[in-house]
Amino acid sequence: MPYFDHSATTPVHPDVLELMAITQRDVYGNPSSVHAQGRKAKSIIEKARSQVAAAIGAKPDQIIFTSGGSESNNQVLRSVLNMNKKHIIATAIEHPAILNVLKSLEQFGLSHNCISVDPNGTMNFHEFENSIRDTTGLISVMLANNEVGTIQPVQEIVKTAKPKSIPVHTDAVQCLGKIPIDVDELGIDYLSLSAHKFYGPKGSGILYIRDKKFISALIIGGGQESGLRAGTENIALIAGIGLAAEIATADLSGRARNLTDLETQFKTGLKEFFPNAVFNGNNVHKLPGLINVSFPGFRSDILVAKLDRAGMAVSSGSACASGIVEPSDILKAMGVEDELNTSTLRISFGSTNTADETTDLLSAINSIITS
């Protein structure tokens, strides 16, 4: 089945699968043990830590391993509970792993502002500047949106926050392997990643921490991960995430160019037979290969189902429960009307896709909307 839903998850790279299988079979020691098997396990963890650090321009001791982007986000946000300043700024189009956590923290006295976005999904910077308070203890803005791909001005956010000594976190889960990530160039204090978004294993993630004295443990127990993430490490997953990060950032420009070529092919081809298509998000400052497109007059759930029957995997920009299609909160925040909102698909290309597959996808869509 041609797969066009890489923003949801990616297939695990064959080399990563092989490494994980070998590690699971041969490296069974506890990395906290001092014997040879324990040291071997520990060395695999530290190699992966170095691989991840190199992929984002960090130092190895600034990386801790987590179960994924959601845990990494939770750890940063919940650390604010132990700070004196308990106001957080985010945007209205953050992932639920940010927005739902912020709501849950209200009961503990934390307040937050969610900055609005323009029709392209770019945050309102003037509103952001006006939302900063003396009590602001954290700014959390995703580097690129998971539904529309719009890239936020994180560097400008940092320039505003740094003179006020406000730490900045970015959820960069969608970005590794698509755009360059350099934590020093961005200037951020925390960054979250999830391996299954860049051809690594599910259930493994990364949290970059510039200065560990400002972060609190979310899982408490032993002293693993510098005392910031207790529990015996999953050596195979960690080995996998390290290699996946290394592979994803090799020839990054070539990877991005291939994604852009597929995106251009799809957009050009779609407009030829369906000129009413509406592409949502920022057309310039965006992730390559991620397309959010509305089909006026065609419900997204029906389009997804028919494409699935045609052997094409795409996703809907809107949520569906009990047969009821609900508009995407992200598109709503961008001002997209409900009727158009519920006619939206997200098509996200990846390294497994080809030009021929894209032609087949266009043909399938053409058959559906003209039948």
For each residue, the residues with C-beta under 8 A, 3 or more apart:
1: 311 312 313
2: 311 312 313 353 357 360 361
3: 6 11 313 350 352 353
4: 312 313 314 347 348 349 353 357 361
5: 8 9 313 314 315 346 347 348
6: 3 9 10 289 348 349 350 352 353
7: 146 147 174 197 290 315 346 348
8: 5 315 348
9: 5 6 196 197 202
10: 6 196 197 198 199 200 350 351
11: 3 199 350 352
12: 16 17 20 196 199 200 201 240 244
13: 16 17 199 200 243 244 247
14: 17 18
15: 18 19 243 247
16: 12 13 19 20 199 200 201 240 243 244 247
17: 12 13 14 20 21 240
18: 14 15 21 22
19: 15 16 22 23 239 240 243
20: 12 16 17 23 24 201 236 237 239 240
21: 17 18 24 25 236
22: 18 19 25 26
23: 19 20 26 27 44 235 236 239 240
24: 20 21 27 235 236
25: 21 22
26: 22 23
27: 23 24 37 40 41 44 235 236 239
28: 37 41
29: 33 35 36 37 38 39 40 41
30: 33 37 38 41 232
31: 38 41 42 44 45 224 232 233 235
32: 38 42 222 224 232
33: 29 30 37 38 39 41
34: 38 39
35: 29 38 39
36: 29 39 40
37: 27 28 29 30 33 40 41
38: 29 30 31 32 33 34 35 41 42
39: 29 33 34 35 36 42 43
40: 27 29 36 37 43 44
41: 27 28 29 30 31 33 37 38 44 45 233 235
42: 31 32 38 39 45 46
43: 39 40 46 47
44: 23 27 31 40 41 47 48 235 238 239
45: 31 41 42 48 49 65 233 235 238
46: 42 43 49 50 60
47: 43 44 50 51 239 242
48: 44 45 51 52 65 238 239 241 242 243
49: 45 46 52 53 60 61 63 65 242
50: 46 47 53 54 60 242
51: 47 48 54 55 242 243 245 246
52: 48 49 55 56 58 63 193 206 241 242 245
53: 49 50 56 57 58 59 60 62 63
54: 50 51 57 245 246 249
55: 51 52 176 181 245 246 248 249
56: 52 53 176 181 182 183 191 193 208 245
57: 53 54 181 182 183 184 185
58: 52 53 62 63 183 184 208
59: 53 62 63
60: 46 49 50 53 63
61: 49 226
62: 53 58 59 183 208 209 210 212
63: 49 52 53 58 59 60 206 207 208 209
64: 206 207 209 225 226 228 229
65: 45 48 49 204 205 206 225 229 233 237 238 241
66: 71 72 75 204 205 206 207 229
67: 70 71 203 204 205
68: 71 72 194 195 196 202 203 204 205
69: 72 73 95 97 171 173 192 193 194 197 205
70: 67 73 74 97 194 205
71: 66 67 68 74 75 205 207 218
72: 66 68 69 75 76 192 193 194 205 206 207
73: 69 70 76 77 95 97 98 101 140 169 171 192
74: 70 71 77 78 97 101 218
75: 66 71 72 78 79 207 215 216 217 218 228 229
76: 72 73 79 80 138 140 169 190 192 207 215
77: 73 74 80 88 98 101 102 105 138 140 169
78: 74 75 81 101 105 216 218
79: 75 76 82 83 214 215 216
80: 76 77 83 85 86 88 105 110 137 138
81: 78 86 105 108 110 216
82: 79 216
83: 79 80 86 137 138 214
84: 137
85: 80 134 135 136 137
86: 80 81 83 109 110 111 135 137
87: 110 111 112 113 133 135 136 137
88: 77 80 102 105 110 111 112 113 136 137 138 139 140
89: 112 113 115 128 131 132 136 138 139 140 141
90: 94 98 99 102 112 113 114 115 139 140 141
91: 94 114 115 116 117 123 141 142 152
92: 114 115 116 117 333
93: 117 121 142 145 147 329 330 333 334
94: 90 91 98 99 114 140 141 142 171
95: 69 73 98 99 142 146 171 173
96: 99 100
97: 69 70 73 74 100 101 171
98: 73 77 90 94 95 101 102 140 142 171
99: 90 94 95 96 102 103 114
100: 96 97 103 104
101: 73 74 77 78 97 98 104 105
102: 77 88 90 98 99 105 106 110 112 114
103: 99 100 106
104: 100 101 107
105: 77 78 80 81 88 101 102 108 110 112
106: 102 103 109 110 111 112
107: 104
108: 81 105
109: 86 106
110: 80 81 86 87 88 102 105 106
111: 86 87 88 106 135
112: 87 88 89 90 102 105 106
113: 87 88 89 90 131
114: 90 91 92 94 99 102
115: 89 90 91 92 123 124 127 128 131 141
116: 91 92 123 124 127 333
117: 91 92 93 120 121 122 123 124 150 333 334
118: 121 122 124 334
119: 334 335 336
120: 117 150 281 282 283 334
121: 93 117 118 145 148 150 280 281 282 330 334
122: 117 118 150 152 153 282 285
123: 91 115 116 117 127 128 141 152 153
124: 115 116 117 118 127 128
125: 128 129 153 156
126: 129 130
127: 115 116 123 124 130 131
128: 89 115 123 124 125 131 132 157 160
129: 125 126 132 160
130: 126 127
131: 89 113 115 127 128 136
132: 89 128 129 136 160 161 164 166
133: 87 136
134: 85
135: 85 86 87 111
136: 85 87 88 89 131 132 133 139 164 166
137: 80 83 84 85 86 87 88 166 167
138: 76 77 80 83 88 89 166 167 168 169
139: 88 89 90 136 157 161 166 167 168 169
140: 73 76 77 88 89 90 94 98 168 169 170 171
141: 89 90 91 94 115 123 152 154 157 168 169 170
142: 91 93 94 95 98 145 146 152 170 171 172 173 174
143: 151 152 154 170 171 172 174 175 181 186 191
144: 149 150 151 152 172 174 175 178 179 286 287
145: 93 121 142 148 149 150 152 174 281 330
146: 7 95 142 173 174
147: 7 93 292 317 328 330 331 346
148: 121 145 280 281 282 286 290 292 330 331 334
149: 144 145 174 281 282 286 287 290 291 292
150: 117 120 121 122 144 145 281 282 285 286
151: 143 144 179 282 285 286 287
152: 91 122 123 141 142 143 144 145 157 170
153: 122 123 125 156 157
154: 141 143 157 158 168 170 186 188
155: 158 159 185 186 187
156: 125 153 159 160
157: 128 139 141 152 153 154 160 161 168
158: 154 155 161 162 168 186 187 188
159: 155 156 162 187
160: 128 129 132 156 157 163 164
161: 132 139 157 158 164 166 167 168
162: 158 159 165 166 187
163: 160
164: 132 136 160 161
165: 162
166: 132 136 137 138 139 161 162
167: 137 138 139 161 189 190 214
168: 138 139 140 141 154 157 158 161 187 188 189 190
169: 73 76 77 138 139 140 141 188 189 190 191 192
170: 140 141 142 143 152 154 186 188 190 191 192
171: 69 73 94 95 97 98 140 142 143 192
172: 142 143 144 175 176 181 191 192 193
173: 69 95 142 146 192 193 194 197
174: 7 142 143 144 145 146 149 178 197 287 290
175: 143 144 172 178 179 181 287
176: 55 56 172 181 193 197 198 245 248 249
177: 198 199 248 249 252 255
178: 144 174 175 255 256 259 287 288 289
179: 144 151 175 252 256 287 288
180: 252
181: 55 56 57 143 172 175 176 186 191
182: 56 57 185 186
183: 56 57 58 62 186 187 188 191 208 210
184: 57 58 187
185: 57 155 182
186: 143 154 155 158 170 181 182 183 191
187: 155 158 159 162 168 183 184
188: 154 158 168 169 170 183 191 208 210
189: 167 168 169 209 210 211 214
190: 76 167 168 169 170 207 208 209 210 215
191: 56 143 169 170 172 181 183 186 188 206 207 208
192: 69 72 73 76 169 170 171 172 173 205 206 207 208
193: 52 56 69 72 172 173 176 197 198 205 206 207 208 245
194: 68 69 70 72 173 197 204 205 206
195: 68 198 200 201 202 204 205 206 237 240 241 244 245
196: 9 10 12 68 200 201 202 203 204
197: 7 9 10 69 173 174 176 193 194 200
198: 10 176 177 193 195 244 245 248
199: 10 11 12 13 16 177 244 247 248 351
200: 10 12 13 16 195 196 197 204 240 241 243 244 245
201: 12 16 20 195 196 204 236 237 240 241 244
202: 9 68 195 196
203: 67 68 196 234 237
204: 65 66 67 68 194 195 196 200 201 234 237 238 240 241
205: 65 66 67 68 69 70 71 72 192 193 194 195 241
206: 52 63 64 65 66 72 191 192 193 194 195 241 245
207: 63 64 66 71 72 75 76 190 191 192 193
208: 56 58 62 63 183 188 190 191 192 193
209: 62 63 64 189 190 212 214 215 228
210: 62 183 188 189 190
211: 189 214
212: 62 209 215 226 228
213:
214: 79 83 167 189 209 211
215: 75 76 79 190 209 212 228
216: 75 78 79 81 82 228
217: 75 220 227 228 229 230
218: 71 74 75 78 229
219: 229 230 231
220: 217 230
221: 224 230 231
222: 32 230 231 232
223: 226 227 230
224: 31 32 221 227 229 230 231 232 233
225: 64 65 228 229 230 233
226: 61 64 212 223
227: 217 223 224 230
228: 64 75 209 212 215 216 217 225
229: 64 65 66 75 217 218 219 224 225
230: 217 219 220 221 222 223 224 225 227
231: 219 221 222 224
232: 30 31 32 222 224
233: 31 41 45 65 224 225 238
234: 203 204 237 238
235: 23 24 27 31 41 44 45 238 239
236: 20 21 23 24 27 201 239 240
237: 20 65 195 201 203 204 234 240 241
238: 44 45 48 65 204 233 234 235 241 242
239: 19 20 23 27 44 47 48 235 236 242 243
240: 12 16 17 19 20 23 195 200 201 204 236 237 243 244
241: 48 52 65 195 200 201 204 205 206 237 238 244 245
242: 47 48 49 50 51 52 238 239 245 246
243: 13 15 16 19 48 51 200 239 240 246 247
244: 12 13 16 195 198 199 200 201 240 241 247 248
245: 51 52 54 55 56 176 193 195 198 200 206 241 242 248 249
246: 51 54 55 242 243 249 250
247: 13 15 16 199 243 244 250
248: 55 176 177 198 199 244 245 252 255
249: 54 55 176 177 245 246 252
250: 246 247
251: 254 255
252: 177 179 180 248 249 255 256
253: 256 257
254: 251 257 258
255: 177 178 248 251 252 258 259 351
256: 178 179 252 253 259 260 288
257: 253 254 260 261 288
258: 254 255 261 262 351
259: 178 255 256 262 263 288 289 349 350
260: 256 257 263 264 288 289
261: 257 258 264 265 355
262: 258 259 265 266 289 349 353 355 358
263: 259 260 266 267 288 289 290 291 349
264: 260 261 267 268
265: 261 262 268 269 355 358 359
266: 262 263 269 270 291 347 349 358 361 362
267: 263 264 270 271 279 291
268: 264 265 271 272
269: 265 266 272 273 358 359 362
270: 266 267 273 274 277 293 362 365
271: 267 268 274 275 277
272: 268 269 275
273: 269 270 362 366 370
274: 270 271 277 295 365 366 369
275: 271 272
276: 295 296 297
277: 270 271 274 293 294 295
278: 293 294 296 340
279: 267 283 291 292 293 294
280: 121 148 292 293 294 317 331 334 336 344
281: 120 121 145 148 149 150 286 292
282: 120 121 122 148 149 150 151 285 286
283: 120 279 286
284:
285: 122 150 151 282
286: 144 148 149 150 151 281 282 283 290
287: 144 149 151 174 175 178 179 290
288: 178 179 256 257 259 260 263
289: 6 178 259 260 262 263 348 349 350
290: 7 148 149 174 263 286 287 346 347 348 349
291: 149 263 266 267 279 346 347 348 349
292: 147 148 149 279 280 281 317 331 344 345 346
293: 270 277 278 279 280 344 345 347
294: 277 278 279 280 317 336 340 341 343 344 345
295: 274 276 277 298 300 303 343 344 345 369
296: 276 278 339 340 343
297: 276 343
298: 295 302 303 343 368 369
299: 302 303 325 342 343
300: 295 303 304 316 317 318 325 342 343 344 345
301: 304 305 316 318 320 325 342
302: 298 299 305 306
303: 295 298 299 300 306 307 314 316 343 345 365 368
304: 300 301 307 308 314 315 316 345
305: 301 302 308 309
306: 302 303 309 310 368
307: 303 304 310 312 313 314 361 364 365 368
308: 304 305 311 312 313
309: 305 306
310: 306 307 364 367 368
311: 1 2 308
312: 1 2 4 307 308 360 361 364
313: 1 2 3 4 5 307 308
314: 4 5 303 304 307 345 346 347 361
315: 5 7 8 304 345 346 348
316: 300 301 303 304 319 320 325 344 345 346
317: 147 280 292 294 300 328 330 331 341 344 345 346
318: 300 301 325 326 327 328 331 341 342 344
319: 316 325 326 328
320: 301 316 323 324 325 326
321: 324 326
322:
323: 320
324: 320 321
325: 299 300 301 316 318 319 320 342
326: 318 319 320 321 342
327: 318 331 332 336 338 341 342
328: 147 317 318 319 331 332 336 341 344
329: 93 332 333
330: 93 121 145 147 148 317 333 334
331: 147 148 280 292 317 318 327 328 334 336 340 341 344
332: 327 328 329 335 336 338 341
333: 92 93 116 117 329 330
334: 93 117 118 119 120 121 148 280 330 331
335: 119 332
336: 119 280 294 327 328 331 332 340 341 344
337: 340 341
338: 327 332 341 342
339: 296 342 343
340: 278 294 296 331 336 337 343 344
341: 294 317 318 327 328 331 332 336 337 338 344
342: 299 300 301 318 325 326 327 338 339
343: 294 295 296 297 298 299 300 303 339 340
344: 280 292 293 294 295 300 316 317 318 328 331 336 340 341
345: 292 293 294 295 300 303 304 314 315 316 317
346: 5 7 147 290 291 292 314 315 316 317
347: 4 5 266 290 291 293 314 361
348: 4 5 6 7 8 289 290 291 315
349: 4 6 259 262 263 266 289 290 291 353 358
350: 3 6 10 11 259 289 353
351: 10 199 255 258
352: 3 6 11
353: 2 3 4 6 262 349 350 357 358
354: 357 358
355: 261 262 265 358 359
356: 359 360
357: 2 4 353 354 360 361
358: 262 265 266 269 349 353 354 355 361 362
359: 265 269 355 356 362 363
360: 2 312 356 357 363 364
361: 2 4 266 307 312 314 347 357 358 364 365
362: 266 269 270 273 358 359 365 366
363: 359 360 366 367
364: 307 310 312 360 361 367 368
365: 270 274 303 307 361 362 368 369
366: 273 274 362 363 369 370
367: 310 363 364 370 371
368: 298 303 306 307 310 364 365 371
369: 274 295 298 365 366
370: 273 366 367
371: 367 368
